[in-house]
Amino acid sequence: MALPSRTKAQAGVNLPALRHHNAALVLDLLRAAGTEGISRLELAERTGLTPQAVSKITARLRAEGLAAGAGLRPSTGGKPRTVLRLVPDAQFAIGLHLDRDGLTAVLVDLAGRPVAVTTAPLDFGAPAEQVLADAADAVRDLSAAEPHKPVLGLGVAVPGPLDHRDGVLRRVTGFPRWDGFPLRDALAERTGLPVTVDKDTNAAALALSLSGLPGDFAYLHLGTGLGAGLVLGGVVHRGARTGAGEFGHQTLQLDGPLCGCGGRGCVEALCLAAEARGDRAEAARVLGAGAANLVGLLDIDRVVLGGRTVAADEDAYVRGVRAVIEERAARGGGGGSVTVTVAGGGDRPVAEGAAQLVLAPVFGRVGERG
């Protein structure tokens, strides 16, 4: 997976207390180098670490099976340089997307590449024990795909709102019974794995950011609900109470239809209602109105659309959303140079993003605004 280059502020330092941090810097560069690999000298130059420190780190990574030789590279003077690469299948992570009506689980290697995927129906309104059992079954099935390789952890993406710091759900729209449920701890007990929980939109936004998508952007996920993941200043913006991105519940019509959140005229309710009656152009226009509000508020560079509803007709949604943003810009509302694209893959990017909740810390790529 290609990753954006690091800034000087991210460079490593030679202090024993930062051993893990420095190793993460090296692992990140190994991952970014792909199969071509990277030399120890280049690692030292890009991290700011001494060649001796890099040699110690890479020796340890090779002993742990995380790095391997990738051949020799001609040198401008002296002997050829040994090139190292990441061993992607040395360890794995599992990403789990629990949606209102189904689950998607994916096993990914250290490079973030999917190795195995499973999907199954899910009733998010069922008793918690049943939902946990279904989730644990999916995790067990995926773990069996690579039975002799360690799984680092389980990342879980669910509809918000929630507190990602404690892994506790809040009043998920339409499912208030989950309010206060400690999903992280419950799944950790069920699976025996370290668990990280975040909103589905945040997980997908994290994956997009790690893939190298530049600038400030919003990921808008339209599936069984509607939410946003925000990347501002290169990090996922979660807000002071980790509740940022409840995009679907901004009011567009004061006397509009009742929404599952209890409000009226929410962009989610209007958009899904238009889809239900087969008026996709109207659904895209409504989504575009909400997106234009977001662009005007945050002055972002890009809007990325995703989710199964968008996947049913990507072109229609891109055209509709772009048209509203450009119309707003023509009236002086800003957003004239905003790019509108599609993440692709329906709901699967959320599950893959959930796996990145586990992998990102391994590569020193955890960044957020609290």
C-alpha positions in Angstrom: 0.0 0.0 0.0 1.4 3.4 -1.0 1.6 5.8 1.9 2.2 9.5 1.9 5.8 10.6 2.7 6.5 11.6 6.3 7.2 15.1 7.4 10.2 16.2 9.5 7.9 16.3 12.5 7.4 12.5 12.2 11.1 11.7 12.1 12.5 9.2 14.6 14.8 10.0 17.5 17.5 7.8 19.1 16.0 7.3 22.6 15.5 3.8 24.1 12.1 4.9 25.4 11.0 5.4 21.7 12.1 1.9 20.5 8.6 1.0 19.4 8.1 4.4 17.8 11.3 4.1 15.8 10.5 0.5 14.7 7.1 1.7 13.6 8.7 4.4 11.4 10.9 1.7 9.8 8.0 -0.7 9.3 6.0 2.1 7.7 8.7 2.8 5.1 9.2 -0.9 4.4 5.4 -1.2 3.8 5.5 1.9 1.5 8.4 0.5 -0.5 6.5 -2.6 -1.4 8.2 -5.5 -3.1 11.0 -3.4 -4.4 12.2 -2.8 -0.9 14.4 -0.1 0.6 18.0 0.0 1.8 19.1 0.7 5.4 20.8 3.9 4.3 17.5 5.1 2.8 15.7 4.2 6.0 18.2 6.2 8.0 17.9 9.2 5.7 14.1 9.2 5.8 13.6 8.6 9.5 16.5 10.7 10.8 17.8 7.7 12.8 21.5 6.8 12.8 22.6 3.9 10.6 23.5 2.0 13.7 20.0 2.4 15.1 18.4 1.3 11.8 20.7 -1.8 11.7 19.5 -2.8 15.2 15.9 -2.3 14.3 16.0 -4.1 11.0 17.9 -7.0 12.6 15.2 -7.3 15.2 12.4 -7.1 12.5 14.2 -9.8 10.5 14.5 -12.0 13.5 10.7 -11.6 14.2 9.9 -12.5 10.6 8.5 -9.0 9.8 11.3 -8.1 7.3 13.3 -10.0 4.8 16.0 -9.4 2.2 14.8 -8.2 -1.2 18.1 -8.5 -3.1 21.0 -6.1 -3.7 21.1 -2.6 -5.2 24.1 -1.3 -7.0 26.0 1.3 -4.9 27.6 4.5 -6.2 30.7 3.5 -4.2 31.7 0.5 -2.2 29.8 -2.8 -2.0 26.2 -3.2 -3.2 23.5 -2.2 -0.7 21.2 -4.9 0.8 17.6 -4.0 0.2 14.9 -5.0 2.7 11.1 -5.5 2.3 8.2 -6.1 4.6 6.9 -9.6 4.9 3.1 -9.0 4.5 1.9 -12.4 5.5 3.9 -12.5 8.8 0.9 -11.2 10.7 -2.7 -10.4 10.0 -5.6 -8.2 11.3 -9.3 -8.7 11.1 -11.8 -5.9 10.2 -15.5 -6.3 11.0 -18.3 -4.1 9.8 -21.5 -4.6 11.8 -24.3 -2.9 9.9 -27.9 -2.8 10.7 -28.8 -5.8 8.5 -25.6 -7.6 7.8 -21.9 -8.1 8.6 -18.8 -8.0 6.5 -15.5 -9.4 7.9 -12.1 -9.3 6.2 -8.7 -10.8 7.0 -5.9 -8.5 5.8 -2.2 -8.9 5.8 0.3 -6.3 7.0 0.1 -4.5 3.7 -3.6 -4.1 4.1 -4.4 -6.5 1.3 -7.6 -8.7 1.8 -6.8 -12.4 2.2 -10.2 -13.7 3.0 -13.7 -12.1 3.2 -17.0 -13.3 4.6 -20.4 -11.7 4.7 -23.6 -12.8 6.5 -27.0 -11.4 7.4 -27.2 -9.7 10.7 -30.1 -8.4 12.8 -28.6 -5.5 14.7 -31.9 -5.2 16.6 -31.5 -8.8 18.0 -30.4 -9.4 21.6 -26.8 -8.4 22.1 -25.8 -12.0 22.8 -26.9 -13.1 19.3 -25.1 -10.2 17.6 -21.9 -11.0 19.5 -22.2 -14.7 18.6 -22.6 -13.9 14.9 -19.6 -11.5 15.1 -17.5 -14.1 16.9 -18.4 -16.8 14.4 -17.2 -14.6 11.5 -13.9 -13.8 13.3 -13.3 -17.5 14.0 -13.9 -18.4 10.4 -11.5 -15.8 9.1 -8.8 -16.8 11.7 -9.0 -20.3 10.3 -7.9 -19.0 6.9 -4.3 -18.5 8.3 -4.3 -20.8 11.3 -0.5 -20.7 11.9 -0.1 -16.9 11.6 -0.8 -14.5 14.4 -3.8 -12.2 14.3 -2.8 -8.8 15.8 -6.3 -7.8 16.7 -9.9 -7.1 15.7 -11.1 -3.7 14.4 -14.9 -3.2 14.6 -16.8 -0.6 12.6 -20.4 0.1 13.6 -23.0 2.9 13.1 -22.6 5.8 15.4 -22.8 7.6 17.7 -20.3 5.9 20.0 -17.2 6.5 22.1 -14.3 5.0 20.3 -12.0 5.6 23.3 -13.9 3.2 25.5 -15.5 1.1 22.8 -19.0 1.9 24.1 -22.0 2.4 21.8 -24.4 5.3 22.2 -27.9 5.7 20.9 -27.5 4.2 17.4 -30.3 5.6 15.3 -33.1 3.1 15.3 -31.5 0.9 17.9 -31.5 2.8 21.3 -31.1 -0.5 23.2 -27.4 -0.4 22.4 -26.9 2.8 24.3 -24.1 2.3 26.8 -23.2 -1.2 25.6 -19.5 -2.0 26.0 -19.0 -3.6 22.6 -15.2 -3.5 22.7 -14.9 -5.4 26.0 -17.7 -7.9 25.1 -16.1 -8.8 21.7 -12.6 -9.0 23.3 -14.0 -11.6 25.8 -15.7 -13.5 23.0 -12.8 -13.6 20.6 -9.7 -13.5 22.8 -8.3 -10.7 20.6 -7.5 -7.0 21.3 -10.4 -5.0 20.0 -10.7 -1.5 18.7 -14.2 0.0 17.9 -15.0 3.0 15.8 -17.7 4.4 13.6 -18.1 2.9 10.2 -17.5 6.2 8.4 -14.3 6.9 10.5 -12.9 3.5 9.6 -13.4 4.0 5.9 -12.0 7.6 6.1 -8.9 6.3 7.9 -8.3 3.7 5.2 -8.7 6.3 2.5 -6.2 8.6 4.3 -3.7 5.9 4.7 -3.9 5.0 1.0 -2.5 8.4 0.2 -5.7 10.4 -0.5 -4.5 14.0 -0.2 -6.0 17.1 1.4 -9.0 17.6 3.7 -11.9 15.4 2.7 -15.2 14.0 3.8 -16.2 10.4 3.2 -20.0 10.1 2.9 -21.4 6.6 3.4 -24.9 5.9 2.2 -26.2 2.5 3.0 -28.7 1.5 5.6 -28.0 5.0 7.0 -26.0 8.0 6.2 -22.9 9.3 7.9 -19.6 11.1 7.3 -16.0 10.4 8.1 -13.9 13.6 8.2 -10.1 13.8 7.6 -8.9 17.3 8.5 -5.2 18.2 8.6 -4.2 14.6 7.7 -6.0 13.0 10.7 -9.5 11.6 11.3 -11.5 14.2 13.1 -13.7 12.7 15.8 -14.5 15.7 18.0 -14.3 16.4 21.7 -16.8 13.6 22.5 -15.9 11.4 19.5 -19.2 12.2 17.9 -18.2 14.1 14.8 -19.6 13.0 11.5 -23.3 12.5 12.3 -23.9 14.0 8.9 -27.1 12.2 8.2 -29.0 14.1 10.9 -28.6 17.6 9.8 -32.0 19.1 9.1 -32.8 20.1 5.5 -36.6 20.5 5.9 -38.1 21.7 9.1 -41.5 20.1 8.5 -40.1 17.1 6.7 -40.7 13.4 7.4 -39.9 11.9 10.7 -36.4 10.4 11.0 -35.3 7.4 13.1 -33.3 9.8 15.2 -36.5 11.5 16.3 -36.0 14.7 14.3 -37.7 15.8 11.1 -36.4 16.4 7.6 -33.0 15.0 8.2 -30.8 14.5 5.1 -30.7 10.7 5.8 -34.5 10.4 6.0 -35.0 12.5 2.8 -32.4 10.7 0.9 -33.5 7.2 1.8 -37.1 8.0 1.2 -36.3 9.2 -2.3 -34.4 6.0 -3.0 -37.3 3.9 -1.7 -39.7 5.5 -4.1 -37.2 5.0 -7.0 -36.3 8.7 -7.4 -32.5 8.3 -7.4 -32.0 11.8 -9.0 -33.7 13.3 -6.0 -31.8 11.2 -3.6 -28.5 12.4 -5.2 -29.7 16.0 -5.1 -30.5 15.7 -1.4 -27.2 14.1 -0.7 -25.6 16.9 -2.7 -27.3 19.6 -0.6 -25.9 18.1 2.6 -22.5 17.7 1.0 -22.5 21.3 -0.2 -23.3 22.4 3.4 -20.3 20.4 4.6 -18.1 21.9 1.9 -19.1 25.4 2.9 -18.6 24.8 6.5 -15.2 23.0 6.4 -13.7 24.2 3.1 -12.7 20.7 2.2 -10.9 19.6 -1.0 -12.8 16.4 -1.8 -16.0 14.5 -1.2 -15.8 10.8 -1.5 -19.0 8.8 -1.8 -19.4 5.2 -0.6 -21.8 2.6 0.6 -24.1 0.0 -1.0 -26.8 2.6 -2.0 -24.2 4.7 -3.9 -22.7 1.5 -5.4 -26.1 0.7 -7.0 -25.6 3.7 -9.3 -22.2 5.5 -8.7 -22.5 7.7 -11.8 -25.9 9.1 -10.8 -24.7 10.0 -7.3 -21.5 11.6 -8.4 -23.3 13.7 -11.0 -26.0 14.7 -8.6 -23.7 15.6 -5.7 -21.3 17.4 -8.0 -24.1 19.4 -9.6 -25.3 20.8 -6.3 -21.9 21.7 -5.1 -21.0 23.4 -8.3 -24.3 25.3 -8.3 -23.7 26.5 -4.8 -20.2 27.6 -5.8 -21.5 29.5 -8.8 -23.6 31.6 -6.4 -20.5 32.4 -4.4 -20.9 29.6 -1.8 -17.5 28.1 -2.2 -16.6 24.6 -3.4 -15.9 25.3 -7.0 -12.7 23.2 -7.1 -14.0 20.4 -4.9 -13.5 16.9 -6.4 -16.4 14.4 -6.0 -15.3 10.7 -6.3 -16.4 7.2 -5.3 -14.6 4.9 -2.9 -16.0 1.9 -4.7 -16.6 -1.6 -3.3 -19.9 -0.9 -1.6 -19.7 -1.6 2.1 -16.4 -3.5 1.9 -14.1 -0.5 2.4 -15.6 -0.1 5.8 -14.5 -3.6 6.9 -11.1 -3.0 5.4 -10.9 0.3 7.2 -11.8 -1.5 10.4 -8.7 -3.7 10.0 -6.7 -0.5 9.6 -7.7 0.5 13.1 -5.5 -2.4 14.2 -2.7 -1.9 11.6 -2.3 1.8 11.9 -0.6 1.8 15.3 1.8 -0.9 14.1 3.1 1.5 11.5 2.9 4.6 13.7 0.0 5.9 11.7 -2.4 6.8 14.5 -3.5 10.4 14.2 -6.8 11.9 15.5 -8.3 15.0 16.8 -10.1 14.4 20.1 
